[in-house]
Amino acid sequence: MIIKSKAIKSKKALQNALRYILSKEEQKDIGFVMSRFIRGDRPFEALLEKAENDMEQQMVWLEKRVENIFDQFVGNNKKRKIKRKNANLASHEIISFHKKDTKDLPTDTLLKIARKYAKERSPNSIVVSTMHSDKDHLHIHNILSAVEFATGKTVRLSKKEFQQVKERMELWQQKELGLKFSNVQHSKKKDQTLLKDAEYQLNLKGKRSEKQTLQLKIAEVFNSAKTSKKFFKKLESEGLKLYERGGSIAGIQGEKRRYRLKTLGYSSERIKELSKQGENRLDTLKNLRLDSDKNIEQEI
């Protein structure tokens, strides 16, 4: 396994990192969210599941979930005993595996890895971990507080100590998991590039990705359209370029890539249901856009 770490120094970066790891569409079916020392998070799982077919409501609950976790990270950091300028607030650490080992990494095994890493890396930190599968390999995102829960003691690992954590995890992987392709000699220097994600980097800067912008635009059109025909027509009137596959409209052409409507949260079944829906959720959407703009523009 490859393990990389990035320091989080500002409240805004922490909030955006939490939003990023918790909002991936691809993690819903086979992923998990694991937290330690976080109060009140479990109810959000049920609320998000209940709003499975309502993306706008899901995004509202997501923001509330992020706010709950964020407040606890910040509150715990205030107990820091040794205060210094430009101190780390948390760390964002990614554990990734070779794509050929995917079949040997079911959800329960990935959750086991996340728990083991949290224990080895920082047993007394607040932790939120989740799995993403949106690339050609599985990877676990971990956000760990830089201050121990409730004690105020700073968590700091030297490069040597962090290297030792990697080596212990590698030995444990070889002994417990037996993965064939994810073995890494952490004691040797290798040219390993930190996992890059354009959407993540934009979110850290307080900006929306093209995909996120499209999702908000489509949500607005969807809530004002009464039939699937009017839905597609209004998308085009908003300047969005549709593309077809197999004789049916499949998605939207962005500036550099295509986005399938299903990936954006609008399956063909959901679109067909438009004519049957009598409810208008514009008020929810307005609240969503206000909350979203506030999170992006407000300096914390």
N, C-alpha and C positions, 0 to 999 in steps of 0.2 A: 504494500500500500504506500502511496505517496501522501505525505502530510505537509501542508503549507499553512503558514500563519500570517495574518495581517492585523496590525494594531488598529483599534478604533479609539480616537482621541476626543471626538466631539459628540454631543447629545444628538445632533442632527444625523450624523453618520450612523450612530447606533440605531436610531429609529428607522432609518432607511434600510439598514442591513437586516433588521428584524422583519420589516415588511417584505423585503426581497425573498428571504428564505422561507417565509410562511405563505407566500402567494403563488407559488408555481402551480400551474394547472396539472402538469404531468405527474406530480407526486401524489395526487389524490387516491388513485386506485391501488397503488402498490407501495405507497410510502408510509411515513409515520412522523409524529412530532413527539419528542421526548423532552421533558423539562425537569429541573431539579431546583428546589427552593423557590418555586413560583406558585403563588397562591391564586386561586380562582380561575385557572386556565381551562380546566376540564369541561365546564359548561359550554364553552365556545365550540368544542367538537360537535356536540349535539345540535347547537344552533346552526352551524355551518352545514351539517348534514341535512337538517330540516329544510334549509334554503338551497338545496342542491340545484334546483331548476330555476333559481332566481339569482342571476349573477349580481344584480345591483344590491340585493339584500346581503349576499355573501360578502361583497366588498365592504359594506357597512359593518358587518360583524368582524371582518378581518381588521379594520381600522381600530375597532374597540379592543380586539384581542392584542394587537400590537401596542396600543396605549397602556393596557394593563401590565404587560410584561415590561415595557419601557419604564414605566413609573417605578417598578420594583428594582430594576437595575440602578436607576438614578438615586432612589431612596437609600439603597444599600451603599452606594458610592459616597454618600454624604457622611457615612460613619468612618470614612478613611482616617486612620490615625496619623499617618505621615502624609501631609499635603505638599504638593509641589506643582509648579507651573507646567503645563503641557503633559500632565500625567495620562497614562492610558486609562480609558474608561472600561474597555472590554477588549476582547480579541476575537477575530473571525477566523476560524481554522477549518480547513477542508481536507477530508480524507477521501482519496480517490482510488479506484481499482481498475485493473485492466479489463477491457470490454469482453475478452474471452472468458473471464471468470463470472460474468453476469449470471449465468444459469446456476451457479453454486452459491449465490448470494440472495436467498429469499428474505422477505421483510424481517422475520424474526431474527435472522442472523445479523442483518444490518443494525437492528435495534440493540442486539447484544454487543456489537462492536462499538456503537455510540456510548453505551453505558460503561464499557471497559475503558474507552478513551477518556471519558470524563473523570473516572476514578484515577487513572494513571496521570493525567495532565494536571488536574487541579481538584482534588476531592472535596474541597470546601467552597468552591465557587458556585455562583448561580449559573446554570447551564440551560441552553435551549438548543436542541439538535433536531435536524430533519434531513430526509433523504431526497435527492433530486435525481431524476432519470431522464432529463431532457437532452442529454448529450449521448454519445455512443458508448458511454460507460457510466456506471453508478458512482455517485459521490455523496458523502455526508457532510452537511454544513453544521458547524458548531459555533455558538457564540457563548463565550465564557466571561464572567465578570473579572475585573482586575483587582477586586477586593473580596476577601472571603465573606461569606454570608454571615451577617450579624456581628462579626468580630472586629471589623475595621482593619484587619491585617492585610497588607498589600500582597498580592500574588505576583511574583516575578521569577521568571526562569532565565538563567543565563543561556547562551547558545549551546554550551556544553550540556546543561541540564535538559534543554529541549531535545538535543540530539539523543540523549539517553532515553527520553520518553519514546522517541521514534523507534529506537532499537528494541525497547521492551515490547512495543506493540508489534513489531515485525516478528520477534521470537514467538509471541503469543499467537499471531496469525499462523505461523508455520506449524505450531503444535496443535492448535485447536481447530483451525479452519481448513488447512491443507490446500490452499489455493495454488494453482499451478503457474499462473501467469503474473500475479501481482507482487511477487517477491522483489524487494528492493534492498540493495546493500547500502544502508544509510551511513555506514562508516566510511564509505568511499565517496569522493566528490563526483557528482554527475551533473550534466547539463539538464536540469529539470526546470521547466518554465512554470511559474505560478498559473493556476487555472484562470483564464480570462473569460469574462462574460460582459459583453457590451452593455446589456441591460442593467446589470449590477453596478457597473462603474457609473452609469448615468444616474441611477437611483442614489448613489452615495453623494453625488453632486446636487441632489435635490431636483433632478430633471426626470421627465417621463421618457420612456423609450417609445419608438414608433408603435410598437405593439400595444403598449398601455394607452397611448393616445387614440389608437383605432378602437380599442375596447370601449372607451368612454364615448366616442362619437357614435359607435354602433348602438350602444345602450340607449343613447338619446333618441336615435331613429327608431329603434325597436319599440320603445315605450310610446311613441306617437303614431306608429303604424297600426292599422286595424286588419290588414291582410298581408300575406306574404308578398303579393304583387306590389303593393304600395311600399312595403319594406324595401324591396330591391330598387324600386324606382326612386325612392327618397335617398337611398345610399348614393346613387348616381348623381342626384341633384346636389348632394353635399360635396361633390367633386371626387368621390371614391371610385376607383376603376375596378370593376368586377371581372373575374375570369371564370371560364366554364371548364368542366371536366365531364366527359361522358354525356354531353348535351344538357347538363344542369349547372347552375351557378354554384361554384365550389368555394370561392374565396375572394380576397381583395389583393390587388397588386400594389405593394408598397413601393417606396423609392428604389430599394435595392433587392427586395425579395417578395415572395408571395406569402400570404397568411390565409390558411384555411379557416373558413367560418367556424367549423367545429372546434378548432384549436382556440379560437377567440371566444368560445363559449356559446356558439349558436349552431347547434346541430340542425339537420334538415327536419327532424321531428319537432324540435322546438319552434322552428320558423313556421311549420305547418299549423301549429297550435294557435297562431296569431288570431285567426278568424274566430276561434272559440273563446278567446279571452275577452272579458268585459271590464277587467280592472285596469285602472290607469295608475301607474306608479311614478308619475312625474315628480311628486313631492319627495319621494325617496331618492330619486336621481339628483334632484337639486341639492339635497342634504349631502349626498355622496360627493358631488362636485365641489361643494363648499369645503367639506372636510379634506378632500384630496388637495385642493389648491392651498388650503391653510397649512397642511403638512409639508407641501413643497416650498412655499414662499416664506413661511415664518422662520425667522432666525431664532434658534433656541439658545 
